[in-house]
Amino acid sequence: MIIKPFKLSIDNLIFLMLGSALIGIAVSYGDFYLFHFFVGLLGFFSLYSIKDKQYKFSIKKIVTNYSFFPLIMFLWYSLSIIWSPSLLLSLKYIFYLFCGLLIQFSIIYYAQSKIKLDHLFKLFSSILVLELVIALSESFTTFRMPVSPYSSLIQFFGKDPVDFTQTGLLFRYSNLNPPTGFRWNTNNLAITMLLMLPFFLCSKKISIKIFGAISITTITVMSASRAVFLGLIVIYCLYLLIIKKRIGTIVLVWLITISLFWGISKLRYIEDPRINEVANSIQALELYIKGDLDIGGSLQWRRELIDNGLEALNSSYGLGLGAGGSLAYQEKIGAVAGRFTSMHNFWVELLVEGGVVFAIIAFFWYTNIIYNLFIVYKSTKNTKLSYYGQSLLLSTIGFVPAAVAASSTIYFFPMWIMLGMSISVILIYKDEIKLNE
């Protein structure tokens, strides 16, 4: 087999940059990621390439109906510096947004054909499967990624370790190990796994379906992320309803689940201590999912953050606080529970910072992507494109409740990768339609 030598080109640099974006904080020192290195390198070579082309650059493929809104978002947030409470936080937020948009547009630019889309999928799937294995290892062994808040080596990477006793996580009360994978944060890891789940479920191989479902559900439980767990339930139900069209199976599963929880709850009154312990554990899990058991007071301080944000939005007469405005406002009035200033609800964050009109436009834009992914899945005759369409359809829907788990997803690269891949799939399908006309 002949191995082709690596050629330093714009496409190859984009490919490496996107891979480093998914790796994220796993290869970093302090706040500087491997991703930032490739962004700088890509920027330099892009300018050099444009110079060779006499500064002619076509963005026709990049600027589409689906990616036009993020450009408007960037311009609106940049303009909001005028009224934003903090210039420094606004510039920081805009930098986060710039990185996200760069990832999204790079995917659209690179994956202009199904062949290149397949290349990206293989790259992303390889990285995510590796992260899944690492997250399982972190959950059940003493292994830790060196760049993990719970690693003994973390200080060598310019970061401070996290003290378990200072967290409100479930792991304070058990011997469970919170996995972080490549994401630093347990909630961010859980969301990443959720976005990955549909690609396992929509696979034609039963072994891959089972492995993915069990592994990702396990990691989500170990991450103790209520919102992501809800997102998993949504994905499983939609998979059976939309993809497999098994309404009877959904009804049967829910009846069995409800009966199981009801039956086990009755075992709490049996004197056998082992049976009683299992029953109480199931009841605790049920209360935690419903929100009646609030470990670490997360529901309480999340509600307070949202109330503060909506109050600030009202004082702006619906215009919005601007880029980074919610964080600046919360820092001004004091951290909730003594340490929380981020909104911890991305959808409310968009509303509070972008304003009412902006939030409505964002809602229709995101809904339009979901609708078009459904059209791709139902209409395309290309098996691989249909697989991408149905998987991303479930991911984008499941992300809606799951995004609430993170402090903010504006700098959460897997979200931007999901959006970029979704738009690329839609555009390739549109090109397919044109060729068949």
C-alpha positions in Angstrom: 0.0 0.0 0.0 1.3 3.4 -1.0 1.0 6.1 1.7 0.5 9.5 0.3 2.7 12.2 1.8 0.8 14.9 3.9 0.5 18.1 1.9 0.1 21.4 3.8 -3.0 22.8 2.1 -6.0 24.8 3.3 -8.2 21.8 3.2 -5.8 19.7 5.2 -5.4 22.5 7.8 -9.1 22.8 8.1 -9.3 19.0 8.6 -6.8 19.2 11.4 -8.3 22.2 12.9 -11.8 20.6 13.1 -10.2 17.5 14.6 -8.5 19.6 17.3 -11.8 21.4 17.9 -13.5 18.1 18.9 -10.5 17.2 21.1 -10.9 20.5 22.8 -9.4 21.0 26.2 -7.9 17.5 26.2 -4.8 18.9 24.5 -4.2 22.3 26.1 -2.2 24.4 28.5 -4.2 26.8 30.5 -6.6 28.5 28.2 -4.6 27.7 25.1 -5.9 24.7 23.1 -4.3 22.8 20.2 -7.4 24.2 18.4 -6.1 27.7 18.8 -2.7 26.7 17.3 -4.4 25.4 14.2 -6.7 28.4 13.9 -3.6 30.7 13.9 -1.9 28.4 11.4 -5.0 28.2 9.2 -5.4 32.0 9.3 -1.8 32.6 8.2 -2.1 30.2 5.3 -5.5 31.5 4.3 -4.2 35.0 4.0 -1.2 33.7 2.0 -3.6 31.8 -0.3 -5.9 34.7 -0.8 -2.9 36.8 -1.7 -1.9 34.3 -4.4 -5.4 34.6 -5.8 -5.1 38.4 -5.9 -7.4 38.7 -2.8 -10.4 37.0 -4.5 -12.3 34.8 -2.2 -15.7 33.2 -2.9 -18.1 32.7 0.0 -21.1 31.8 -2.1 -21.2 28.2 -0.7 -20.7 29.3 2.9 -23.3 32.1 3.0 -26.6 30.1 2.8 -30.0 30.5 4.2 -29.0 28.1 7.0 -25.7 29.9 7.9 -26.9 33.4 7.3 -28.4 33.7 10.8 -25.1 33.0 12.6 -23.6 35.8 10.6 -26.4 38.1 11.8 -25.8 36.8 15.3 -22.1 37.8 15.1 -22.9 41.2 13.8 -25.7 41.8 16.4 -23.5 40.7 19.3 -20.6 42.9 18.0 -22.9 45.9 17.8 -24.2 45.2 21.3 -20.8 46.2 22.7 -22.3 49.7 22.6 -24.8 49.0 25.4 -23.3 45.9 27.0 -22.5 46.3 30.7 -18.9 45.1 30.3 -16.6 45.7 27.3 -14.1 43.0 28.5 -16.8 40.3 28.9 -18.4 41.3 25.6 -15.1 40.9 23.7 -14.5 37.6 25.4 -18.0 36.4 24.4 -17.5 37.5 20.8 -14.2 35.6 20.7 -16.1 32.5 21.8 -18.7 33.1 19.2 -16.0 33.7 16.5 -14.4 30.3 17.3 -17.8 28.6 17.1 -18.7 30.2 13.8 -15.3 29.4 12.4 -15.9 25.7 13.2 -19.3 25.8 11.6 -18.3 27.6 8.4 -15.2 25.5 8.1 -17.3 22.3 8.0 -19.6 23.9 5.4 -16.6 24.9 3.3 -14.8 21.6 3.6 -17.7 19.2 3.3 -19.1 20.3 -0.1 -19.3 16.7 -1.3 -20.4 13.5 0.3 -16.9 12.1 0.0 -15.5 14.9 2.1 -18.4 14.7 4.5 -17.5 11.0 4.9 -13.9 12.0 5.7 -15.1 14.3 8.5 -17.5 11.7 9.9 -14.7 9.2 10.1 -12.5 11.7 11.9 -15.2 12.8 14.3 -16.4 9.3 15.0 -12.8 8.1 15.8 -12.2 10.9 18.3 -15.6 10.4 19.9 -15.3 6.6 20.3 -11.9 7.1 21.9 -13.5 9.7 24.3 -16.3 7.2 25.1 -13.8 4.5 26.0 -11.8 7.0 28.2 -15.0 8.2 29.9 -16.0 4.6 30.8 -12.4 4.0 32.1 -12.7 7.2 34.3 -16.1 6.0 35.6 -15.0 2.5 36.8 -11.3 2.7 37.3 -8.8 5.1 38.9 -7.7 6.3 35.4 -7.8 10.0 34.8 -7.1 12.1 31.7 -4.1 14.2 32.6 -6.1 17.3 31.7 -9.0 16.6 34.0 -10.1 18.7 37.0 -9.8 15.6 39.1 -6.4 14.6 37.9 -3.3 14.8 40.2 -1.4 16.0 37.2 -3.7 18.9 36.3 -1.4 21.6 37.7 1.3 20.7 35.1 -1.2 21.9 32.5 -1.7 25.4 33.9 -5.0 24.6 35.6 -6.2 24.3 39.2 -7.6 20.9 40.5 -11.2 20.5 41.7 -11.9 19.5 45.3 -14.7 16.9 45.5 -15.8 18.3 48.9 -16.5 21.7 47.3 -18.8 20.4 44.6 -22.5 19.8 44.8 -22.3 16.6 42.7 -23.8 13.3 43.5 -20.2 11.9 43.8 -19.8 13.6 47.2 -22.2 11.0 48.6 -20.9 7.9 46.8 -17.9 6.0 45.6 -18.7 6.8 42.0 -16.1 8.6 39.8 -17.3 11.5 37.7 -16.0 11.1 34.1 -15.0 14.2 32.2 -13.4 12.7 29.0 -12.1 15.5 26.8 -14.6 18.1 28.1 -13.3 19.1 31.6 -16.9 19.3 32.8 -19.1 16.3 33.5 -22.2 18.0 32.0 -20.3 18.9 28.8 -19.2 15.3 28.5 -22.7 14.0 29.0 -24.0 16.4 26.2 -21.3 15.3 23.9 -22.3 11.7 24.5 -25.9 12.5 23.8 -25.1 14.1 20.5 -23.2 10.9 19.6 -25.9 8.5 20.7 -28.1 8.7 17.5 -25.2 7.6 15.3 -25.1 4.4 17.3 -28.8 3.9 17.3 -29.2 4.5 13.5 -26.5 2.0 12.7 -27.6 -1.1 10.9 -25.4 -3.3 13.2 -27.2 -4.5 16.3 -23.9 -4.9 18.2 -23.1 -1.2 17.6 -26.6 -0.1 18.7 -26.4 -2.1 22.0 -22.8 -1.0 22.8 -23.6 2.7 22.1 -26.9 2.7 24.0 -25.5 1.0 27.1 -22.2 2.9 27.2 -23.7 6.4 26.6 -26.5 5.8 29.1 -24.0 4.6 31.7 -21.8 7.7 31.2 -24.8 10.0 31.5 -25.9 8.4 34.7 -22.3 8.6 36.0 -22.3 12.3 35.1 -25.4 12.8 37.2 -26.8 15.2 34.5 -30.6 15.4 34.8 -31.2 17.5 31.7 -29.0 15.2 29.5 -30.8 12.2 30.9 -34.1 13.8 29.8 -32.5 14.4 26.4 -31.6 10.7 26.2 -35.2 9.7 26.9 -36.4 12.1 24.1 -33.9 10.5 21.6 -34.8 7.0 22.5 -38.6 7.7 22.1 -38.1 9.6 18.9 -35.9 6.8 17.5 -38.6 4.2 18.1 -41.4 6.6 16.9 -39.8 8.3 13.9 -37.0 5.9 12.7 -38.3 2.5 13.7 -42.0 3.4 13.7 -42.8 1.2 16.7 -45.4 3.0 18.6 -46.5 -0.2 20.3 -42.9 -0.7 21.6 -42.8 2.8 23.1 -46.1 2.2 24.9 -44.9 -1.2 26.2 -41.6 0.2 27.4 -43.3 3.0 29.3 -45.8 0.6 30.8 -43.0 -1.7 32.0 -41.0 1.2 33.3 -43.9 2.8 35.2 -44.9 -0.7 36.6 -41.3 -1.4 37.6 -40.9 1.9 39.5 -44.3 1.4 41.2 -43.5 -2.2 42.1 -40.1 -1.4 43.6 -41.5 1.6 45.5 -43.7 -0.9 47.4 -40.7 -3.0 48.4 -39.6 -0.1 50.6 -41.9 -1.4 53.3 -40.4 -4.9 53.3 -38.1 -5.6 56.3 -35.3 -7.3 54.4 -32.6 -4.6 54.5 -31.1 -5.6 51.1 -34.4 -5.3 49.3 -35.2 -2.2 51.2 -31.9 -0.6 50.2 -32.5 -1.3 46.5 -36.1 0.1 46.7 -34.9 3.3 48.4 -32.1 3.8 45.8 -34.7 3.5 42.9 -36.9 6.0 44.7 -34.0 8.4 45.1 -33.2 8.1 41.4 -36.9 8.8 40.6 -37.0 11.8 42.8 -33.7 13.1 41.3 -35.0 12.8 37.8 -38.3 14.6 38.7 -36.4 17.3 40.5 -37.8 16.6 43.9 -34.4 15.6 45.1 -32.1 18.5 44.4 -28.6 17.4 45.0 -26.4 20.4 45.7 -29.4 22.8 45.4 -28.9 23.0 41.6 -32.5 23.6 40.8 -32.7 26.4 43.3 -29.7 28.4 42.1 -30.5 27.7 38.4 -34.0 29.2 39.0 -32.5 32.2 40.7 -30.0 32.8 37.8 -32.9 32.6 35.3 -35.0 35.0 37.4 -32.2 37.5 37.6 -31.6 37.2 33.8 -35.3 37.7 33.0 -35.4 40.7 35.3 -32.4 42.3 33.5 -34.1 41.6 30.2 -37.2 43.3 31.3 -35.2 46.3 32.4 -33.7 46.5 28.8 -37.2 46.6 27.4 -36.6 43.3 25.5 -33.5 44.6 23.6 -31.2 42.3 25.5 -28.1 42.9 27.6 -25.7 42.2 24.7 -22.7 39.8 24.4 -21.6 38.6 27.8 -24.3 40.8 29.4 -25.9 38.2 31.6 -22.6 37.3 33.2 -21.7 40.9 33.8 -25.1 41.6 35.3 -24.9 38.6 37.6 -21.4 39.6 38.7 -22.6 43.1 39.5 -25.5 41.9 41.8 -23.5 39.1 43.3 -22.9 35.4 42.5 -25.8 33.0 43.2 -25.0 30.5 45.9 -21.7 32.4 46.3 -20.1 31.0 43.1 -22.4 31.0 40.1 -22.6 33.8 37.6 -23.1 32.0 34.2 -26.7 31.6 33.1 -26.6 27.8 33.1 -29.4 27.7 30.5 -28.2 28.4 27.0 -31.7 29.2 25.6 -32.4 31.7 28.3 -28.9 33.1 27.8 -29.8 33.8 24.1 -33.0 35.5 25.1 -31.4 37.6 27.9 -28.4 38.7 25.9 -29.8 38.8 22.3 -33.2 40.1 23.1 -36.7 39.0 22.3 -36.6 39.5 18.6 -33.3 37.8 18.3 -34.5 34.8 20.3 -37.6 34.4 18.1 -35.4 34.4 14.9 -33.0 31.9 16.5 -35.9 29.6 17.3 -37.2 29.6 13.8 -33.7 29.1 12.4 -33.0 26.1 14.6 -36.5 24.7 13.9 -35.9 25.1 10.2 -32.7 23.0 10.4 -34.5 20.2 12.3 -37.3 20.3 9.6 -34.9 20.1 6.7 -32.9 17.2 8.4 -36.3 15.3 8.6 -36.8 16.0 4.9 -33.3 14.7 4.1 -34.0 11.5 6.1 -37.3 10.9 4.5 -36.6 11.9 0.9 -33.0 11.1 -0.1 -32.3 7.8 -1.8 -28.6 7.9 -0.7 -28.3 5.4 2.2 -25.3 7.2 3.8 -26.9 10.7 3.5 -30.1 9.3 5.0 -28.1 7.9 7.9 -26.5 11.3 8.5 -29.9 13.0 8.2 -31.7 10.8 10.7 -28.8 10.8 13.2 -28.4 14.6 13.2 -32.2 15.0 13.4 -32.2 13.1 16.7 -29.1 14.9 17.9 -30.5 18.4 17.2 -33.8 17.6 19.0 -32.1 15.9 21.9 -29.8 18.8 22.3 -32.7 21.2 23.2 -33.3 19.9 26.7 -29.7 18.7 27.2 -28.2 22.2 26.5 -29.7 23.3 29.8 -27.2 21.2 31.7 -24.1 23.2 30.6 -23.2 26.6 32.2 -23.2 27.9 28.6 -22.7 26.2 25.2 -21.4 29.3 23.3 -17.9 27.9 23.7 -19.0 24.2 23.4 -17.4 23.1 20.2 -19.4 19.8 19.7 -22.6 22.0 19.3 -21.0 24.0 16.5 -19.8 20.8 14.9 -23.3 19.4 15.1 -24.7 22.6 13.4 -22.0 22.6 10.7 -22.5 18.9 9.9 -26.3 19.4 9.8 -26.1 22.3 7.4 -23.6 20.5 5.2 -25.9 17.4 5.0 -28.8 19.7 4.0 -26.8 21.5 1.3 -25.5 18.3 -0.2 -29.1 17.0 -0.3 -30.1 20.2 -2.1 -27.4 19.7 -4.6 -28.5 16.1 -5.1 -32.0 17.4 -5.9 -30.7 19.8 -8.5 -28.7 17.2 -10.2 -31.8 14.9 -10.5 -34.0 17.6 -11.9 
